[in-house]
Amino acid sequence: MKKTLSIIALSVIGFGLVSCKKETTETTNSSGISADSTAAPTQDSLTAPAVSGDSATAGAPVSNQPTTSVALSESNFDFGKIKKGDKVNHVYEITNTGKNPLVISEVKPGCGCTAPEFTKDPILPGKKGQITLSFDSSSFDAGMVNKYADVFANVEKAPIKLTFTANIQN
């Protein structure tokens, strides 16, 4: 039993280390962005639909905070053309549109090439917070890449999925 767990743990770690190598595309699902959105978010979006409710979904960090709703300035960003090895970042603005404080418990990127920073203090109703995603393109070959990060907070449709794209040039 102990040997099996060790093999599984090593497999997960190994997969995490190689998941960013020479990857050119990654499909994202926008179902976490809004309650009734079925289309992928566009860069043209000025405001993402509000999201509200309870974060007790399978696999999500459980929050004991009362739920609230949020609006994003955008849920997808295009870095455009960047050189291989560039480190770029983008700030996503999140507004608490509900009646309870918004608590972001975790921002979990889909890959080790993306590092998150976010407002850790509760965001009061009507106030704004920030989520910054930093992307390191050094382990990618030339071409388009699509990446994401899941935002876990005290909202119904958690996680909220933030995405970005970049066209890596040699």
C-alpha positions as CSV (number, residue, x, y, z in Angstrom):
1,M,0.0,0.0,0.0
2,K,2.8,2.4,0.9
3,K,4.7,1.6,-2.3
4,T,1.5,2.3,-4.4
5,L,1.0,5.7,-2.7
6,S,4.7,6.5,-3.3
7,I,4.4,5.6,-7.0
8,I,1.2,7.7,-7.4
9,A,2.8,10.7,-5.6
10,L,5.9,10.5,-7.9
11,S,3.7,10.3,-11.0
12,V,1.8,13.4,-10.0
13,I,5.0,15.3,-9.3
14,G,6.5,14.1,-12.5
15,F,3.4,15.1,-14.5
16,G,3.5,18.6,-12.9
17,L,7.1,19.1,-13.9
18,V,6.7,18.2,-17.5
19,S,3.2,19.7,-18.1
20,C,4.7,23.0,-19.2
21,K,7.3,21.6,-21.5
22,K,6.8,22.2,-25.3
23,E,3.1,22.7,-24.8
24,T,1.4,24.7,-27.5
25,T,-2.3,24.6,-26.7
26,E,-4.5,23.9,-23.7
27,T,-8.2,23.8,-23.9
28,T,-10.1,25.7,-21.3
29,N,-13.6,25.4,-20.1
30,S,-15.4,28.7,-19.4
31,S,-18.2,27.1,-17.3
32,G,-16.7,28.5,-14.1
33,I,-16.9,32.1,-15.3
34,S,-20.7,32.7,-15.2
35,A,-23.9,31.0,-14.3
36,D,-25.2,30.9,-17.8
37,S,-22.3,31.4,-20.1
38,T,-21.6,28.6,-22.6
39,A,-19.3,30.4,-24.9
40,A,-15.6,31.0,-24.3
41,P,-14.8,34.5,-23.0
42,T,-13.5,37.0,-25.4
43,Q,-10.9,39.7,-25.0
44,D,-13.5,42.2,-26.1
45,S,-15.6,41.6,-23.0
46,L,-15.7,44.7,-20.9
47,T,-17.4,43.1,-18.0
48,A,-17.9,39.5,-17.2
49,P,-21.3,38.4,-15.9
50,A,-21.7,38.4,-12.1
51,V,-21.1,35.1,-10.3
52,S,-22.8,34.3,-7.0
53,G,-23.4,31.6,-4.4
54,D,-21.6,28.8,-2.6
55,S,-18.1,27.4,-3.2
56,A,-18.7,23.9,-1.8
57,T,-18.2,22.2,-5.1
58,A,-16.3,18.9,-5.5
59,G,-12.5,19.5,-5.3
60,A,-12.8,23.1,-4.4
61,P,-11.4,24.5,-1.1
62,V,-14.4,24.7,1.2
63,S,-15.2,28.2,2.5
64,N,-17.2,28.8,5.7
65,Q,-17.8,32.4,4.6
66,P,-21.3,33.6,3.5
67,T,-21.5,33.7,-0.2
68,T,-21.4,36.8,-2.4
69,S,-21.3,37.7,-6.1
70,V,-18.5,39.2,-8.2
71,A,-17.9,40.9,-11.6
72,L,-14.6,40.7,-13.5
73,S,-13.3,43.5,-15.7
74,E,-12.3,40.7,-18.0
75,S,-11.8,36.9,-17.7
76,N,-9.5,36.5,-20.7
77,F,-6.4,38.4,-21.7
78,D,-4.2,38.3,-24.9
79,F,-0.5,39.1,-24.3
80,G,-0.1,39.2,-28.1
81,K,3.4,38.5,-29.4
82,I,6.1,37.9,-26.8
83,K,9.7,36.6,-27.1
84,K,10.6,33.2,-25.8
85,G,11.9,33.6,-22.3
86,D,9.9,36.8,-21.6
87,K,8.1,37.0,-18.2
88,V,4.9,38.9,-18.5
89,N,2.0,39.6,-16.1
90,H,-1.5,40.9,-16.2
91,V,-3.8,42.2,-13.5
92,Y,-7.5,41.1,-13.5
93,E,-9.8,43.4,-11.5
94,I,-12.5,41.7,-9.5
95,T,-15.4,43.7,-8.0
96,N,-17.6,42.5,-5.1
97,T,-21.1,43.0,-6.3
98,G,-22.8,41.1,-3.5
99,K,-23.7,42.0,0.1
100,N,-21.1,40.0,2.0
101,P,-17.3,40.4,2.0
102,L,-15.5,38.6,-0.8
103,V,-12.8,36.2,0.4
104,I,-10.4,34.8,-2.2
105,S,-9.0,31.7,-0.6
106,E,-6.8,30.4,-3.4
107,V,-5.7,31.1,-7.0
108,K,-4.5,27.9,-8.6
109,P,-2.8,28.1,-12.0
110,G,-3.1,25.2,-14.4
111,C,0.7,25.1,-14.9
112,G,3.9,25.8,-13.0
113,C,4.8,28.4,-15.7
114,T,2.1,30.7,-14.2
115,A,2.4,32.4,-10.8
116,P,-0.6,34.1,-9.1
117,E,-0.8,37.0,-6.7
118,F,-4.1,38.2,-5.3
119,T,-5.8,40.4,-2.8
120,K,-5.7,38.4,0.5
121,D,-7.8,40.7,2.7
122,P,-11.6,40.5,2.4
123,I,-13.0,42.7,-0.3
124,L,-16.0,44.6,1.0
125,P,-19.2,45.0,-1.0
126,G,-18.8,47.5,-3.8
127,K,-15.0,47.4,-3.5
128,K,-12.4,46.0,-5.9
129,G,-9.5,43.6,-5.6
130,Q,-6.8,42.3,-7.9
131,I,-5.6,39.0,-9.2
132,T,-2.2,39.1,-11.0
133,L,-1.1,36.2,-13.2
134,S,2.6,36.1,-14.1
135,F,3.6,33.9,-17.1
136,D,7.2,32.7,-17.8
137,S,7.5,31.7,-21.4
138,S,11.0,30.2,-21.2
139,S,10.0,26.6,-21.5
140,F,7.8,27.0,-24.6
141,D,8.5,26.7,-28.3
142,A,7.3,29.3,-30.7
143,G,3.5,29.3,-31.2
144,M,0.3,30.1,-29.4
145,V,-0.2,29.1,-25.8
146,N,-3.5,29.2,-23.8
147,K,-3.2,29.1,-20.0
148,Y,-5.6,29.4,-17.1
149,A,-5.9,29.8,-13.3
150,D,-8.8,28.8,-11.1
151,V,-9.9,31.4,-8.5
152,F,-11.5,29.9,-5.4
153,A,-13.7,32.3,-3.4
154,N,-16.9,32.4,-1.5
155,V,-19.1,32.4,-4.7
156,E,-21.5,29.8,-6.0
157,K,-19.8,29.0,-9.3
158,A,-16.3,28.4,-7.9
159,P,-13.8,28.2,-9.3
160,I,-13.8,31.3,-11.5
161,K,-11.6,30.6,-14.5
162,L,-9.2,33.3,-15.7
163,T,-7.5,32.6,-19.0
164,F,-4.8,34.2,-21.1
165,T,-3.1,33.6,-24.5
166,A,0.3,34.5,-25.8
167,N,2.0,34.1,-29.2
168,I,5.6,33.1,-28.5
169,Q,8.2,34.2,-31.0
170,N,11.8,32.8,-31.2
